[in-house]
Amino acid sequence: MTQRTLQLWLAFFAIYVLWGSTYIAIRVAVDTVPPLFAAGVRFAIAGVALFGWSQVAGASAPSRLQWRNLAILGALMFLASYSGLFWAERTLPSGIASVLVATIPVWTALLEIVVLKRQRLHWTLAVSIALGLGGVVMLAFDPTSVGSVNLLPCLAILVSEVAWSFGTIVTTTLDLPQSKATSAGAQMMLGGVMLLLLSALVREFPPLPHISTRAWLALAYLIVAGSLIAFTAFQWLLAQMPTTVVTSYAYVNPVIALMIGHFLGGEIISGRAIAGSALVLISTVALMTGRHKTEPEKSELSTLNSQELLEAES
């Protein structure tokens, strides 16, 4: 095995497995850490580290206008998006949460069709969107996983993903730093600070709750593995491989998250959850494949700013 082949394997492991495993890490963290505080700590620390590294590496500092734009994206893609996800995972299984996050292409397509009028609704797009929405309904009304209907936590994640989708679209119209590491780091940093301020505003503490060692380790994992290592691997892969190959993480992550949640987290996966997840993933594959065929240059830009950064968180 050559060095380049090994690097590619490790990089894909990072964006497939490390990002996929962040959902169970969130679930562990919010067991004893208030959700807004946990999300704020994760992104504030990761953002400072990534932004600081980019500046030491010689990237230009953002202008005043760019800082304003970065703050807007930080509010949309971190404050609005991750507050809902972290709160929902207090009761929702991590695997189901990851599948709902995978509906981002559905909401992006709907916003572009209904609100921004950037796309026309043709039958293949309509079928893809319908499949995704059908899968969401099956997951939201599946009582097996938590013993009751999942409606409220599912709605929280869906509202969060609409905010993320809107941020993804807005990204293509804003003046941002040329360095993607600077842009991503600043968005994480500003979003993390906003999350911490919101945590204080809603009085998640005092008193400071008992935070278990497992929760601290989960937060450290989210910062280092989820937001720094995986993001660096993602950036490197975009320069080495076709975008369509790299963005396959969007439909591999939920599968990884479901498996990890079930086998390591003891989460129940019902037949209904499997069927709903399959519909969402089929919809995601169809929408992302169609987008890459019609808008390759936009798709790469959107993906670069839409990882859970996806999260992949993101």
C-alpha positions in Angstrom: 0.0 0.0 0.0 1.4 3.4 -1.0 1.5 6.4 1.3 -1.1 8.2 -0.8 -3.5 5.2 -0.7 -3.1 5.0 3.1 -3.8 8.8 3.3 -6.9 8.4 1.3 -8.1 5.5 3.4 -7.5 7.4 6.6 -9.2 10.5 5.2 -12.3 8.6 4.2 -12.3 6.9 7.6 -12.4 10.3 9.2 -15.4 11.7 7.2 -17.3 8.4 7.2 -16.7 7.0 10.7 -15.6 9.9 12.8 -18.4 12.2 11.5 -20.8 9.3 11.7 -19.8 8.6 15.3 -20.4 12.2 16.4 -24.1 11.6 16.9 -23.6 9.0 19.6 -21.0 11.3 21.2 -23.6 14.1 21.3 -26.0 11.7 23.0 -23.5 10.9 25.6 -22.5 14.5 26.2 -26.1 15.8 26.7 -26.9 13.1 29.3 -25.3 15.3 31.9 -24.3 18.5 30.1 -27.0 21.1 29.2 -27.4 20.9 25.4 -26.8 24.6 24.5 -23.8 24.7 26.7 -22.4 21.5 25.3 -22.8 22.7 21.7 -21.3 26.1 22.6 -18.2 24.6 24.2 -17.7 22.3 21.2 -17.9 24.9 18.5 -16.3 27.8 20.4 -13.1 25.7 21.2 -13.0 24.1 17.8 -13.6 27.4 16.0 -10.9 29.2 17.9 -8.4 26.4 17.2 -9.3 26.2 13.5 -9.4 30.0 13.0 -6.2 30.5 14.9 -4.4 27.8 12.9 -5.5 29.4 9.6 -4.1 32.7 10.7 -0.8 31.3 11.8 -0.6 29.5 8.4 -0.8 32.9 6.7 -4.4 33.3 5.7 -5.8 36.8 5.4 -7.9 38.1 8.3 -11.6 38.7 7.5 -12.7 42.2 6.6 -15.4 44.0 8.5 -18.0 43.1 5.9 -16.8 39.5 6.0 -17.1 39.4 9.8 -20.7 40.5 9.5 -21.4 37.8 6.9 -19.6 35.2 9.1 -21.8 36.2 12.0 -24.9 35.7 9.9 -23.8 32.2 8.9 -22.7 31.4 12.5 -26.2 32.2 13.6 -27.9 30.1 10.9 -25.5 27.2 10.7 -24.4 26.7 14.3 -26.7 28.6 16.7 -30.0 27.7 15.0 -28.9 24.3 13.6 -27.0 22.7 16.5 -29.2 24.0 19.4 -32.1 21.9 18.0 -29.9 18.9 17.3 -28.3 18.8 20.8 -31.6 19.4 22.5 -33.3 16.7 20.5 -30.7 14.1 21.3 -31.6 14.2 25.0 -34.5 12.0 24.1 -34.1 10.9 20.4 -31.8 8.0 19.5 -28.6 9.3 17.8 -29.1 7.1 14.8 -32.5 8.5 14.0 -31.1 12.1 14.6 -28.4 11.4 12.0 -31.0 10.3 9.4 -33.1 13.4 10.0 -29.9 15.6 9.5 -29.5 13.8 6.2 -32.7 15.5 5.0 -30.7 18.7 4.4 -30.9 18.3 0.6 -34.7 18.0 0.8 -35.1 21.3 2.6 -32.5 23.0 0.4 -34.4 21.9 -2.7 -37.7 23.1 -1.3 -36.3 26.5 -0.4 -34.8 26.9 -3.8 -38.1 25.9 -5.5 -40.7 27.6 -3.2 -38.9 30.6 -1.7 -36.0 31.6 -4.0 -37.5 30.3 -7.3 -34.0 29.0 -8.3 -35.2 25.6 -9.4 -38.2 24.3 -11.3 -40.1 21.3 -9.9 -39.9 18.4 -12.3 -41.2 14.9 -11.6 -37.9 13.3 -10.5 -37.2 16.1 -8.1 -40.8 15.9 -6.8 -40.5 12.1 -6.2 -37.2 12.5 -4.4 -38.6 15.2 -2.1 -41.7 13.1 -1.5 -39.6 10.1 -0.5 -37.6 12.1 1.9 -40.7 13.7 3.5 -42.4 10.3 3.7 -39.3 8.9 5.6 -39.4 11.8 8.0 -43.1 11.1 8.8 -42.4 7.5 9.5 -39.5 8.4 11.9 -41.5 11.1 13.6 -44.4 8.8 14.4 -42.5 5.7 15.3 -43.0 5.1 19.1 -40.7 2.1 19.3 -37.4 3.9 19.8 -38.3 6.1 22.8 -41.6 4.7 24.0 -43.6 7.6 22.6 -44.1 9.6 19.5 -40.9 11.4 18.4 -42.7 14.4 17.1 -41.2 17.3 19.1 -37.5 16.3 18.9 -37.9 15.4 15.2 -39.5 18.9 14.6 -36.6 20.5 16.5 -34.1 18.8 14.2 -36.1 19.6 11.0 -36.3 23.3 12.0 -32.6 23.2 12.6 -31.9 21.7 9.2 -34.1 24.3 7.4 -31.9 26.9 9.0 -28.8 25.0 7.9 -30.2 24.7 4.3 -31.0 28.4 4.2 -27.4 29.2 5.4 -26.1 26.9 2.7 -28.0 28.8 0.0 -27.1 32.2 1.5 -23.4 31.2 1.6 -23.2 31.4 -2.2 -24.2 35.1 -2.2 -22.0 36.4 0.6 -18.5 37.8 0.5 -16.4 35.4 2.7 -12.7 34.9 3.3 -10.9 33.0 0.5 -9.5 30.5 3.0 -12.1 27.9 3.8 -10.4 27.1 7.1 -10.7 30.8 8.1 -14.3 30.9 7.0 -15.3 27.6 8.7 -13.3 28.4 11.9 -14.8 31.9 12.2 -18.3 30.5 11.7 -17.8 27.8 14.4 -16.2 30.3 16.8 -19.0 32.9 16.4 -21.7 30.3 16.5 -20.2 28.7 19.6 -20.1 32.0 21.4 -23.8 32.6 20.4 -24.7 29.2 21.8 -23.0 29.9 25.1 -24.8 33.3 25.3 -28.1 31.6 24.7 -27.3 29.0 27.2 -26.7 31.7 29.8 -29.8 33.6 28.7 -32.1 30.6 29.2 -30.4 29.8 32.5 -29.3 26.3 31.8 -27.2 26.8 34.9 -26.5 27.6 37.8 -26.3 25.4 39.6 -23.7 23.7 37.5 -24.9 20.2 37.0 -22.7 17.2 37.7 -20.9 16.5 34.5 -19.7 12.9 34.1 -16.3 11.9 32.9 -18.0 10.2 29.9 -19.6 13.5 29.0 -16.3 15.4 29.2 -14.6 12.7 27.0 -17.5 12.9 24.5 -17.1 16.7 24.3 -13.4 16.3 23.8 -14.1 13.8 21.0 -16.5 16.1 19.3 -14.0 18.9 19.3 -10.9 17.0 18.2 -12.3 14.2 16.1 -15.5 15.6 14.8 -14.7 19.3 14.2 -10.9 19.3 13.6 -9.6 16.0 12.3 -12.6 15.2 10.1 -12.8 18.7 8.8 -9.1 18.8 7.9 -9.5 15.4 6.1 -12.6 16.7 4.3 -10.7 19.7 3.0 -7.8 17.5 1.9 -10.1 15.1 0.1 -11.8 17.8 -1.9 -8.4 18.7 -3.4 -7.6 15.0 -4.2 -10.9 13.4 -5.3 -14.0 14.3 -7.3 -16.6 16.2 -5.2 -19.3 13.6 -5.9 -17.1 10.9 -4.3 -16.2 13.1 -1.3 -19.8 14.1 -0.6 -20.8 10.5 -0.3 -20.3 11.0 3.4 -23.7 12.6 3.5 -25.4 9.2 3.0 -22.8 7.0 4.6 -22.8 8.9 7.9 -26.4 8.0 8.9 -25.7 4.3 8.2 -22.6 4.5 10.4 -24.5 6.4 13.1 -27.4 3.9 13.1 -25.0 1.0 13.5 -22.9 2.6 16.2 -26.1 3.7 18.1 -27.5 0.2 17.9 -24.4 -1.9 18.7 -22.6 0.4 21.0 -25.3 2.6 22.4 -28.0 0.0 22.7 -30.5 2.0 20.7 -33.5 0.2 19.3 -34.0 0.2 15.5 -37.5 -0.9 14.6 -38.7 -2.1 11.2 -40.5 1.2 10.8 -37.3 3.2 11.6 -35.3 1.1 9.0 -38.0 1.8 6.4 -38.1 5.5 7.2 -34.3 5.8 7.2 -34.2 4.0 3.8 -36.6 6.5 2.3 -34.6 9.4 3.6 -31.3 8.0 2.3 -32.7 7.2 -1.1 -34.1 10.7 -1.3 -30.7 12.2 -0.2 -28.8 10.1 -2.8 -31.2 11.2 -5.6 -31.1 14.8 -4.7 -27.4 15.1 -4.3 -26.7 13.1 -7.5 -29.0 15.4 -9.4 -27.5 18.5 -8.0 -24.0 17.4 -8.9 -25.1 16.7 -12.4 -26.7 20.1 -13.0 -24.7 22.4 -10.8 -21.2 21.0 -10.1 -19.6 24.3 -9.2 -22.3 25.3 -6.8 -22.5 21.9 -5.3 -18.9 21.9 -4.2 -19.2 25.3 -2.6 -22.4 24.3 -0.8 -20.9 21.1 0.5 -17.7 22.8 1.7 -19.8 25.1 3.9 -22.3 22.4 4.8 -20.4 19.7 6.4 -21.3 19.3 10.4 -18.7 21.6 8.8 -21.5 18.6 8.5 -21.6 18.1 10.8 -21.7 17.2 9.8 -22.1 18.7 11.6 -21.7 19.0 10.7 
